[in-house]
């Protein structure tokens, strides 16, 4: 799971793999429509998500993924903006007949920015870094099937799993390959990507410059600078005044008209995987009662909330699964808005007179707005909500690590993250033995068809159990200067590949 502005960036389950040989091409951004583009251009990118540090296993947050993933660091495999998986630093791989042994051959001619050659020892180090005791990466649990990592020679990595994992190659696309000899990775870097780190001015900007020794196709621009803003209004003003060329994810729908009606800008509505959740602590009263969870879900008018925040953008979602996931099914009719039904369920659960609970709410938009809306909606059925506003760091410790909450709001950005409901130790504490069994069977599946069938069952069961209340699916709106092309439209899992961006002179 990958809540925004926290340090968690896990991906689960598998996609049908499109294993093409690639360097850094293939962006989904619009093509240049005439004119020449400047190969020495500086592309200025506006974002609300500054990294907390530069290490994605040490609480770097959404911002470090957005700026460095694919740009500075690369994996054995690459997740494209369309959700396919392509070979990147791995030139080839083979899977043993038992499905437990993966042998990877590394690409020739790859060097780290420090000049050191990429070797199998670096891959082993990078995997072990994710699995280390002090790793804050939620990918850690995905990769705990790794039993042994062998390096028979400098070009070969042999990984043995403790059990079959149909998602293994997919999950490897999220593991950065790092120089095993690198130091101080919270403030410096040593990756293999098309950019090197230029300068990071905390609280302001992070600059990247084209890597002269990159093994693949050179970046289409000379420099990229991520500029960080405290709120959406400041970010939009920066775009209007040409301080930035593109906004990675528009968070102020009210401001879109000024860009839509201006030929100098292009508004792109891509595919999102970000879900806004009202996550219950399913271990704690009263949310250990399925009827209470169903009642709360039915009492909240998700469509009205979405309209109030995003207008005509985004969409209601009845489960953890967005339409881009293979096991999607429209389940918005399950626990749909119905105040009378909510009151009936509360009475059946023994809470005819309602109850009071605390909602731990991150302090950045849209959480405070959503919390106030939820409080108003639940008051109609006799439930009192006490809003406790907390910082992202407090959320990570209080909610995610210590499970010290009754209910919370959070954004989950990853695709294919339904399987977290199969883990009863996850922060929301949903524990359904059948769901856990289905998730385990899906991960051990021999085919994607078998996996999909099982995860569709998980999707429906968790929706029927109101394991959480999935409030809505975010839109993915990228706003850019019309002189720009080649930028990613979907930004899956918060990544923002900058190397294909072209800027007209």
C-alpha positions as CSV (number, residue, x, y, z in Angstrom):
1,X,0.0,0.0,0.0
2,X,1.1,3.5,-0.7
3,X,-0.6,6.2,1.2
4,X,0.4,9.6,-0.1
5,X,2.9,11.6,1.8
6,X,4.0,8.6,3.9
7,X,6.9,6.2,3.4
8,X,4.9,3.2,2.2
9,X,5.2,2.1,-1.4
10,X,4.3,-1.5,-1.9
11,X,2.9,-3.2,-5.0
12,X,1.2,-6.5,-5.0
13,X,0.0,-9.2,-7.4
14,X,0.9,-9.7,-11.0
15,X,0.1,-8.3,-14.4
16,X,0.3,-10.0,-17.7
17,X,3.9,-9.2,-18.5
18,X,5.0,-7.4,-21.6
19,X,8.7,-8.1,-21.5
20,X,10.1,-5.9,-24.1
21,X,13.8,-4.8,-24.4
22,X,13.8,-1.1,-23.5
23,X,15.8,1.8,-22.3
24,X,13.9,4.9,-21.3
25,X,11.5,5.3,-24.2
26,X,7.7,4.9,-24.4
27,X,6.0,7.7,-22.5
28,X,2.3,8.2,-22.9
29,X,2.6,12.0,-23.2
30,X,1.2,13.7,-26.3
31,X,3.5,13.8,-29.3
32,X,5.1,17.0,-30.4
33,X,2.8,18.7,-32.8
34,X,5.2,20.5,-35.1
35,X,8.1,22.8,-34.3
36,X,11.5,21.9,-32.9
37,X,12.3,20.9,-29.4
38,X,15.2,22.0,-27.4
39,X,17.6,19.2,-26.4
40,X,19.3,21.5,-23.9
41,X,16.0,22.6,-22.3
42,X,15.4,22.7,-18.5
43,X,12.0,21.2,-17.7
44,X,10.4,22.7,-14.6
45,X,8.0,20.3,-12.8
46,X,5.6,21.5,-10.1
47,X,4.6,19.2,-7.3
48,X,3.1,19.1,-3.8
49,X,5.2,16.1,-2.7
50,X,8.7,16.9,-1.7
51,X,10.8,13.9,-0.6
52,X,11.4,13.5,3.1
53,X,14.8,12.0,2.2
54,X,16.2,10.4,-0.9
55,X,16.1,6.7,0.3
56,X,13.0,4.8,-0.7
57,X,13.6,2.3,2.1
58,X,14.0,4.9,4.8
59,X,10.8,6.8,4.7
60,X,11.5,9.0,1.7
61,X,7.7,9.3,0.9
62,X,5.8,9.7,-2.2
63,X,8.0,12.6,-3.4
64,X,11.2,10.4,-3.6
65,X,9.3,7.9,-5.9
66,X,8.0,10.7,-8.1
67,X,11.4,12.4,-8.6
68,X,13.9,9.5,-8.6
69,X,12.1,6.3,-9.6
70,X,13.1,5.6,-13.2
71,X,14.8,8.9,-13.5
72,X,17.8,8.4,-11.2
73,X,17.3,4.8,-10.1
74,X,16.3,1.8,-12.2
75,X,15.2,-1.7,-11.5
76,X,15.7,-5.1,-13.2
77,X,12.3,-4.4,-14.7
78,X,10.3,-1.2,-15.4
79,X,6.6,-0.5,-14.9
80,X,5.4,1.5,-17.9
81,X,2.9,4.3,-17.6
82,X,0.4,1.8,-19.1
83,X,1.0,-0.7,-16.3
84,X,3.1,-3.2,-18.4
85,X,6.3,-4.7,-17.1
86,X,9.4,-4.5,-19.4
87,X,13.0,-5.7,-18.9
88,X,15.4,-2.9,-18.0
89,X,18.6,-3.7,-16.2
90,X,17.8,-7.4,-16.7
91,X,18.6,-8.4,-20.3
92,X,17.0,-11.8,-19.8
93,X,15.7,-14.2,-17.1
94,X,14.6,-17.8,-16.7
95,X,12.2,-19.5,-14.3
96,X,12.9,-23.0,-13.1
97,X,10.4,-25.8,-13.7
98,X,9.3,-25.7,-10.0
99,X,8.5,-22.0,-10.2
100,X,10.8,-21.2,-7.3
101,X,14.1,-20.4,-9.0
102,X,14.7,-17.2,-11.0
103,X,17.9,-16.6,-12.9
104,X,18.6,-13.1,-14.1
105,X,21.2,-12.0,-16.6
106,X,22.3,-8.4,-16.3
107,X,22.6,-6.0,-19.2
108,X,26.0,-5.2,-20.6
109,X,27.6,-1.8,-20.3
110,X,25.7,-0.4,-17.4
111,X,27.5,1.8,-15.0
112,X,26.5,3.7,-11.9
113,X,26.8,7.5,-11.9
114,X,29.9,7.1,-9.8
115,X,31.5,5.1,-12.7
116,X,31.4,1.7,-11.1
117,X,30.1,-1.2,-13.2
118,X,26.8,-2.8,-12.4
119,X,27.3,-6.3,-11.0
120,X,25.3,-9.1,-9.5
121,X,26.5,-8.0,-6.0
122,X,24.7,-4.7,-6.4
123,X,21.4,-6.5,-7.2
124,X,21.9,-8.8,-4.2
125,X,22.6,-5.7,-2.0
126,X,19.5,-3.8,-3.3
127,X,17.2,-6.7,-2.6
128,X,18.6,-7.2,0.9
129,X,18.3,-3.5,1.6
130,X,14.5,-3.8,1.0
131,X,14.3,-6.9,3.2
132,X,16.5,-5.5,6.0
133,X,15.1,-5.2,9.6
134,X,15.2,-1.4,9.5
135,X,13.6,-1.1,6.0
136,X,10.5,1.1,6.0
137,X,9.4,-0.2,2.6
138,X,6.1,-2.0,2.6
139,X,7.5,-3.9,-0.4
140,X,9.4,-5.8,2.2
141,X,6.4,-8.1,2.8
142,X,6.0,-8.7,-0.9
143,X,9.5,-9.9,-1.2
144,X,9.7,-12.0,1.9
145,X,9.3,-15.0,-0.3
146,X,12.9,-14.6,-1.2
147,X,14.8,-17.5,0.4
148,X,18.2,-17.1,-1.1
149,X,20.1,-14.8,-3.4
150,X,23.2,-16.2,-5.2
151,X,25.7,-14.5,-7.4
152,X,27.5,-17.2,-9.4
153,X,29.2,-14.5,-11.5
154,X,29.2,-10.8,-12.0
155,X,26.5,-10.9,-14.6
156,X,24.1,-13.5,-13.1
157,X,21.8,-13.4,-10.1
158,X,20.0,-16.5,-9.0
159,X,17.0,-16.0,-6.6
160,X,15.3,-18.9,-4.9
161,X,11.8,-18.4,-3.4
162,X,10.3,-20.2,-0.4
163,X,7.1,-20.5,-2.4
164,X,5.7,-19.7,-5.8
165,X,4.9,-16.0,-6.4
166,X,3.2,-15.1,-9.6
167,X,3.9,-11.4,-8.7
168,X,7.6,-11.7,-8.2
169,X,8.8,-10.2,-11.5
170,X,6.1,-7.5,-11.2
171,X,7.3,-6.6,-7.7
172,X,10.9,-6.4,-8.8
173,X,10.0,-3.4,-11.0
174,X,9.8,-1.5,-7.7
175,X,13.2,-2.4,-6.4
176,X,15.8,0.2,-7.1
177,X,19.2,-1.2,-8.0
178,X,21.8,0.7,-5.9
179,X,25.6,0.7,-5.9
180,X,26.4,-1.6,-3.0
181,X,29.3,0.7,-2.1
182,X,27.3,3.9,-2.0
183,X,27.0,5.9,1.2
184,X,24.7,8.6,2.6
185,X,21.8,7.7,0.3
186,X,19.4,9.8,2.3
187,X,21.0,12.9,0.8
188,X,23.0,11.6,-2.2
189,X,22.4,9.0,-4.9
190,X,24.3,6.5,-7.0
191,X,21.9,5.0,-9.5
192,X,22.1,3.9,-13.2
193,X,19.3,6.1,-14.6
194,X,19.2,8.8,-17.3
195,X,19.7,11.6,-14.8
196,X,22.1,12.3,-11.9
197,X,21.2,14.4,-8.9
198,X,22.2,18.0,-9.4
199,X,21.1,19.9,-6.3
200,X,18.4,19.4,-3.6
201,X,17.4,22.6,-1.8
202,X,15.2,21.4,1.0
203,X,11.8,23.1,1.1
204,X,12.2,24.4,-2.4
205,X,13.5,22.3,-5.3
206,X,15.3,19.2,-6.4
207,X,17.3,19.3,-9.7
208,X,18.3,16.5,-12.0
209,X,20.8,16.7,-14.9
210,X,21.3,14.4,-17.9
211,X,23.7,11.6,-17.3
212,X,26.5,11.8,-19.8
213,X,27.4,8.1,-19.4
214,X,23.9,6.6,-19.4
215,X,23.8,3.2,-21.0
216,X,20.5,3.8,-22.9
217,X,19.0,6.6,-24.9
218,X,19.9,10.0,-23.5
219,X,17.2,12.0,-21.8
220,X,15.2,14.3,-24.2
221,X,16.1,17.3,-22.0
222,X,19.2,18.5,-20.3
223,X,17.8,19.2,-16.9
224,X,14.7,18.6,-14.8
225,X,13.8,20.6,-11.7
226,X,11.1,19.5,-9.4
227,X,9.7,22.6,-7.6
228,X,7.8,22.0,-4.4
229,X,4.8,24.0,-3.2
230,X,2.8,23.9,0.0
231,X,-0.7,24.1,-1.5
232,X,-2.5,23.7,-4.8
233,X,-3.1,27.4,-5.3
234,X,0.6,28.3,-5.1
235,X,1.3,25.4,-7.6
236,X,-1.3,26.7,-10.0
237,X,0.0,30.2,-9.8
238,X,3.5,28.9,-10.6
239,X,2.1,27.3,-13.8
240,X,0.3,30.4,-14.8
241,X,3.4,32.5,-14.4
242,X,5.6,30.0,-16.2
243,X,7.6,29.2,-13.1
244,X,6.8,25.5,-13.9
245,X,6.0,23.8,-17.2
246,X,3.9,20.9,-15.9
247,X,2.0,19.9,-12.7
248,X,2.4,16.2,-11.9
249,X,-1.0,15.9,-10.3
250,X,-3.6,18.6,-10.1
251,X,-5.2,18.9,-6.7
252,X,-7.4,21.9,-7.2
253,X,-10.3,21.1,-9.6
254,X,-11.8,24.6,-9.1
255,X,-8.7,26.0,-10.9
256,X,-9.0,23.8,-14.0
257,X,-11.2,26.2,-16.0
258,X,-8.5,28.8,-16.3
259,X,-6.3,26.2,-18.0
260,X,-9.0,24.4,-20.1
261,X,-9.9,27.7,-21.7
262,X,-6.4,28.8,-22.4
263,X,-4.6,27.6,-25.5
264,X,-1.3,27.9,-23.8
265,X,-2.1,24.8,-21.6
266,X,-3.3,21.3,-22.0
267,X,-5.3,19.5,-19.3
268,X,-4.9,15.7,-19.4
269,X,-7.3,13.3,-17.6
270,X,-5.4,10.0,-17.2
271,X,-6.0,6.8,-15.4
272,X,-5.7,6.9,-11.6
273,X,-5.1,4.1,-9.1
274,X,-5.4,6.4,-6.1
275,X,-8.3,5.5,-3.7
276,X,-9.5,7.6,-0.8
277,X,-10.4,5.3,2.0
278,X,-12.2,5.6,5.2
279,X,-10.2,2.8,6.8
280,X,-11.7,1.1,9.9
281,X,-9.7,-0.6,12.6
282,X,-11.5,-3.9,12.1
283,X,-10.1,-5.2,15.4
284,X,-11.6,-2.4,17.5
285,X,-15.1,-1.8,18.7
286,X,-17.5,-0.9,17.1
287,X,-15.8,-1.7,13.8
288,X,-15.2,-5.3,14.6
289,X,-18.9,-5.7,13.8
290,X,-19.5,-6.1,10.1
291,X,-23.0,-4.6,10.3
292,X,-21.5,-1.4,11.8
293,X,-19.0,-1.1,9.0
294,X,-21.8,-1.7,6.5
295,X,-24.0,0.9,8.2
296,X,-21.3,3.6,8.1
297,X,-20.6,2.8,4.5
298,X,-24.3,3.1,3.6
299,X,-24.7,6.3,5.6
300,X,-22.1,8.2,3.6
301,X,-23.1,9.7,0.2
302,X,-19.8,9.0,-1.7
303,X,-21.0,10.6,-4.9
304,X,-21.9,13.8,-3.1
305,X,-18.5,13.8,-1.5
306,X,-16.7,13.3,-4.8
307,X,-18.8,16.0,-6.4
308,X,-18.0,18.5,-3.6
309,X,-14.2,17.8,-3.9
310,X,-13.6,17.1,-7.6
311,X,-16.7,18.2,-9.4
312,X,-17.0,16.2,-12.6
313,X,-13.7,14.5,-12.2
314,X,-12.9,11.2,-10.5
315,X,-15.4,8.3,-10.0
316,X,-17.1,6.4,-7.2
317,X,-15.5,3.1,-6.4
318,X,-17.1,0.2,-4.5
319,X,-13.9,-1.7,-3.5
320,X,-10.1,-1.4,-3.5
321,X,-9.9,-2.3,-7.1
322,X,-9.8,0.4,-9.8
323,X,-10.9,-0.3,-13.4
324,X,-7.3,-0.6,-14.6
325,X,-6.8,-3.7,-12.5
326,X,-7.4,-7.1,-14.1
327,X,-9.8,-8.3,-11.4
328,X,-12.0,-5.2,-11.4
329,X,-15.7,-5.5,-11.0
330,X,-18.1,-2.5,-10.4
331,X,-19.3,-3.1,-6.8
332,X,-20.6,0.4,-6.1
333,X,-24.1,-1.1,-5.6
334,X,-22.7,-3.0,-2.5
335,X,-23.3,-0.9,0.6
336,X,-24.6,1.9,-1.6
337,X,-25.9,5.1,0.0
338,X,-29.1,4.3,1.9
339,X,-29.7,6.1,5.2
340,X,-32.7,3.9,6.1
341,X,-30.6,0.8,5.6
342,X,-27.8,2.3,7.7
343,X,-30.2,3.0,10.6
344,X,-31.5,-0.6,10.4
345,X,-28.1,-2.1,10.4
346,X,-27.0,-0.1,13.4
347,X,-30.1,-1.3,15.3
348,X,-29.3,-4.9,14.4
349,X,-25.8,-4.4,15.6
350,X,-26.9,-3.1,18.9
351,X,-26.2,0.6,18.3
352,X,-29.7,1.9,17.7
353,X,-28.8,5.1,19.6
354,X,-25.5,5.5,17.7
355,X,-22.0,5.8,19.1
356,X,-19.0,8.1,19.1
357,X,-15.6,7.4,17.5
358,X,-12.4,9.3,16.7
359,X,-11.4,9.8,13.1
360,X,-7.6,10.3,12.7
361,X,-7.3,12.6,9.8
362,X,-4.1,13.6,7.9
363,X,-3.7,17.4,7.8
364,X,-3.4,17.8,4.0
365,X,-6.2,18.1,1.4
366,X,-8.6,16.6,0.8
367,X,-8.7,14.8,4.2
368,X,-9.9,17.6,6.4
369,X,-12.7,18.4,3.9
370,X,-13.6,14.7,3.7
371,X,-13.6,14.3,7.4
372,X,-16.0,17.2,7.9
373,X,-18.3,15.8,5.3
374,X,-18.2,12.3,6.9
375,X,-19.0,13.9,10.3
376,X,-22.0,15.6,8.9
377,X,-23.3,12.5,7.1
378,X,-22.9,10.2,10.1
379,X,-24.7,12.6,12.4
380,X,-27.8,11.9,10.4
381,X,-27.8,8.3,11.7
382,X,-26.8,9.2,15.3
383,X,-23.1,8.6,15.0
384,X,-20.8,11.3,16.5
385,X,-17.4,11.8,14.8
386,X,-14.5,13.4,16.7
387,X,-11.9,14.6,14.2
388,X,-8.3,14.3,15.3
389,X,-6.0,16.0,12.8
390,X,-2.5,14.6,12.5
391,X,0.7,15.0,10.4
392,X,1.8,12.4,7.9
393,X,4.6,11.3,10.3
394,X,2.2,11.0,13.2
395,X,-0.1,8.9,10.9
396,X,2.7,6.6,10.0
397,X,3.6,5.9,13.7
398,X,0.2,6.0,15.3
399,X,-1.9,4.3,12.7
400,X,0.3,2.3,10.4
401,X,2.9,1.0,12.9
402,X,1.1,1.0,16.2
403,X,-2.5,0.4,15.0
404,X,-3.6,2.9,17.6
405,X,-6.8,4.2,16.0
406,X,-10.5,3.5,15.6
407,X,-10.9,4.9,12.0
408,X,-8.7,6.9,9.7
409,X,-8.7,8.6,6.3
410,X,-5.9,7.8,3.9
411,X,-5.1,7.7,0.2
412,X,-3.7,4.4,-1.3
413,X,-2.0,5.1,-4.6
414,X,-0.9,1.6,-5.8
415,X,-2.5,-0.5,-8.4
416,X,-3.2,-4.2,-7.6
417,X,-3.1,-3.6,-3.8
418,X,-6.3,-5.5,-3.0
419,X,-4.2,-8.3,-1.6
420,X,-3.5,-6.4,1.6
421,X,-6.9,-7.5,2.8
422,X,-5.4,-11.0,2.9
423,X,-2.9,-9.9,5.6
424,X,-4.6,-9.8,9.0
425,X,-1.5,-8.0,10.4
426,X,-2.0,-5.0,8.1
427,X,-2.9,-1.8,9.8
428,X,-6.6,-2.0,9.3
429,X,-6.8,-5.5,10.8
430,X,-9.3,-7.1,8.5
431,X,-9.2,-10.9,9.2
432,X,-11.2,-13.2,7.0
433,X,-9.7,-16.7,6.8
434,X,-11.3,-17.4,3.4
435,X,-10.0,-14.1,2.0
436,X,-6.5,-14.9,3.3
437,X,-6.6,-18.3,1.7
438,X,-7.8,-16.9,-1.7
439,X,-5.0,-14.3,-1.7
440,X,-2.4,-17.0,-0.9
441,X,-3.8,-19.3,-3.6
442,X,-3.8,-16.4,-6.1
443,X,-0.2,-15.6,-5.4
444,X,0.7,-19.3,-6.0
445,X,-1.4,-19.5,-9.2
446,X,0.2,-20.9,-12.3
447,X,-1.7,-18.6,-14.7
448,X,-3.0,-15.0,-14.6
449,X,-6.5,-16.3,-15.4
450,X,-6.5,-18.4,-12.2
451,X,-5.1,-15.5,-10.3
452,X,-7.8,-13.1,-11.6
453,X,-10.6,-15.5,-10.8
454,X,-9.5,-15.8,-7.2
455,X,-8.9,-12.1,-6.7
456,X,-12.3,-11.3,-8.1
457,X,-13.7,-13.4,-5.2
458,X,-11.5,-11.4,-2.8
459,X,-12.8,-8.2,-4.3
460,X,-16.5,-9.1,-3.8
461,X,-16.0,-10.6,-0.3
462,X,-14.2,-7.5,1.1
463,X,-16.8,-5.2,-0.5
464,X,-19.6,-7.2,1.1
465,X,-17.8,-7.2,4.5
466,X,-17.3,-3.4,4.2
467,X,-13.6,-4.1,5.1
468,X,-13.1,-0.4,4.5
469,X,-15.3,2.3,3.0
470,X,-13.8,3.2,-0.4
471,X,-15.0,6.8,-0.8
472,X,-13.9,7.5,-4.4
473,X,-11.2,7.0,-7.0
474,X,-9.1,10.1,-7.7
475,X,-8.7,11.6,-11.1
476,X,-5.2,11.8,-12.5
477,X,-5.0,15.3,-14.0
478,X,-1.7,16.4,-15.4
479,X,-1.7,20.1,-16.5
480,X,1.1,21.2,-18.8
481,X,2.3,24.1,-20.9
482,X,1.3,23.4,-24.6
483,X,5.0,23.6,-25.6
484,X,5.6,20.4,-23.7
485,X,5.1,16.8,-24.8
486,X,6.2,13.3,-23.8
487,X,5.2,13.5,-20.1
488,X,3.4,10.6,-18.4
489,X,-0.3,10.8,-18.1
490,X,-1.2,8.1,-15.6
491,X,1.7,8.3,-13.1
492,X,1.0,4.9,-11.7
493,X,2.1,4.5,-8.1
494,X,3.3,8.1,-8.0
495,X,6.2,7.7,-10.5
496,X,6.8,10.5,-13.0
497,X,9.2,9.6,-15.7
498,X,10.7,12.9,-17.0
499,X,13.3,11.6,-19.5
500,X,10.9,11.6,-22.5
501,X,9.7,15.2,-21.9
502,X,10.3,17.5,-24.9
503,X,10.1,21.2,-24.7
504,X,9.7,23.3,-27.8
505,X,12.2,26.1,-28.2
